[in-house]
Amino acid sequence: MPITPTLSSVNVAFFAARLDFQTDVSDVRAGLLAPTPGFVLIDSRSRAAWDQGHIPGAVHLPTAEIGARAAELLDPAVPVVTYCWGPGCNGATRAALALALAGYTVKEMIGGVEYWVREGFPLRTREGDIAAAADPLTAPVAGSAGPACGC
C-alpha cells in the first residue's frame, strides 16, 4: 500500500500522540534517577500488589481512590505517570483517564511493573530493594554494546 500525504499526516499524528501520552520504563527510570524527575510516578494497583513490590519513588494511589485522594497527594502543576502490572493489564490506562478527567497532565508507563522488573530495575519490598538480572529479550545485558537499548 503506498503512503499518501494524507495517510502520512495521520501516521505522524498517531505516533506523536503516543509519545505525548505514553512513556517507557527506561525513560521513567532515567527520570527517577535525575535530581528533579519532573513527574510523579503513581502505582495504581491494590495495597496487596504495592506491598508485594513497587517501584522505588512511586506514590501509591489505587485507581478507585483517585477521586478522593489525588488532590491531597498531587500538585496539579506536576505531570503524573501511571503504572500497573504490565501490558496485559489496563489498570494504568484507567488510572491515567481518571487523573486526566481530574485535570492532571498524565502519561501511562507502558510495560508496567512487569517490564520494570524484566529490565533489571529494582523493586521496593518490605524486606528492602530487590532486583533481578535483566531479561536479554527486553534489555541489553552485560557485554552488549552499552547500558541502553539505543532507541
C-alpha positions in Angstrom: 0.0 0.0 0.0 1.5 3.3 -1.0 1.8 6.1 1.6 -0.2 9.0 0.6 0.3 12.5 2.0 -3.0 12.2 4.0 -2.0 8.8 5.4 1.4 10.1 6.2 0.0 13.0 8.2 -2.3 10.6 10.1 0.7 8.4 10.9 2.6 11.4 12.2 -0.3 12.5 14.4 -0.8 9.0 15.7 2.8 8.4 16.7 3.2 11.9 18.1 0.2 11.3 20.2 1.6 8.0 21.5 4.7 9.8 22.7 2.6 12.6 24.3 0.6 10.0 26.3 2.9 7.1 26.9 6.4 6.7 28.2 8.5 3.5 28.8 10.2 2.0 31.8 13.7 3.1 30.7 12.6 6.8 30.4 10.9 6.6 33.8 14.0 5.1 35.4 16.2 7.8 34.0 13.7 10.4 35.2 13.6 9.0 38.7 17.4 9.0 38.9 17.6 12.7 37.9 17.9 15.3 40.6 14.4 16.6 39.7 12.3 13.9 37.9 9.8 16.4 36.6 6.9 14.0 37.3 5.2 12.0 40.0 5.1 8.2 39.4 1.7 6.7 40.5 1.3 3.0 41.3 -2.4 2.4 40.6 -2.5 -1.2 41.9 -4.1 -2.6 45.1 -2.4 -2.4 48.6 -1.6 -6.1 48.3 0.2 -5.6 45.0 2.0 -2.5 46.3 3.2 -4.5 49.4 4.4 -7.3 47.2 6.7 -4.9 45.4 6.6 -1.4 43.9 8.9 1.0 42.1 11.1 3.0 44.5 10.0 6.6 44.4 6.4 5.8 43.4 3.3 7.1 45.2 0.6 4.5 45.9 -2.7 5.8 44.6 -5.1 3.0 43.6 -7.4 3.9 40.7 -10.5 3.6 42.9 -9.1 6.2 45.3 -8.0 8.9 42.7 -11.2 10.9 43.1 -10.9 11.1 46.9 -7.1 11.3 47.3 -5.4 12.8 44.2 -5.8 16.4 45.4 -4.0 15.7 48.7 -1.2 13.8 47.1 -0.5 15.5 43.8 0.4 19.0 42.6 -1.7 19.8 39.5 1.3 21.6 38.0 3.5 18.5 38.1 2.9 15.8 35.4 1.9 12.3 36.5 3.0 8.9 35.1 0.8 5.9 36.0 1.7 2.2 36.0 0.1 -1.1 36.9 1.1 -4.7 36.4 2.0 -4.9 32.8 1.0 -5.0 29.1 -1.8 -7.4 29.8 -3.5 -5.0 32.3 -5.2 -1.8 31.5 -5.2 -0.5 35.1 -2.6 2.2 34.3 -4.8 3.3 31.4 -7.9 3.6 33.7 -5.8 5.5 36.3 -4.5 7.8 33.6 -8.0 8.5 32.4 -9.3 9.2 35.9 -6.4 11.6 36.5 -6.8 13.3 33.2 -10.5 13.8 34.0 -9.5 15.4 37.2 -7.3 17.9 35.3 -3.8 16.4 35.6 -1.3 16.1 32.8 -0.7 12.4 32.7 1.2 9.7 30.8 1.0 5.9 31.0 4.2 3.9 31.6 3.9 1.1 29.0 5.1 -2.3 30.2 4.2 -1.7 33.8 6.0 -3.3 36.7 6.5 -6.4 34.6 8.8 -4.7 32.2 10.4 -2.7 35.0 11.5 -6.0 36.6 12.4 -7.5 33.2 14.8 -4.6 32.5 16.6 -5.4 35.8 15.4 -2.3 37.7 14.8 -2.6 41.5 11.5 -3.1 43.3 11.0 -2.0 46.9 9.6 -4.7 49.2 9.1 -4.9 52.9 12.5 -6.7 53.0 14.2 -3.9 51.1 15.1 -3.3 47.4 15.5 -6.3 45.2 16.4 -6.6 41.5 16.7 -9.5 39.1 19.1 -9.7 36.2 17.9 -8.0 33.0 16.0 -10.3 30.7 18.1 -10.5 27.4 14.8 -10.4 25.4 13.9 -7.0 26.8 17.1 -5.2 27.7 20.8 -5.1 27.0 22.9 -7.3 29.2 26.5 -7.2 30.3 28.9 -7.4 27.4 26.5 -5.8 25.0 27.1 -2.5 23.1 26.1 -0.4 26.1 23.7 0.1 29.0 20.8 1.4 26.9 18.9 -0.1 24.0 19.8 2.8 21.7 16.3 3.6 20.7 
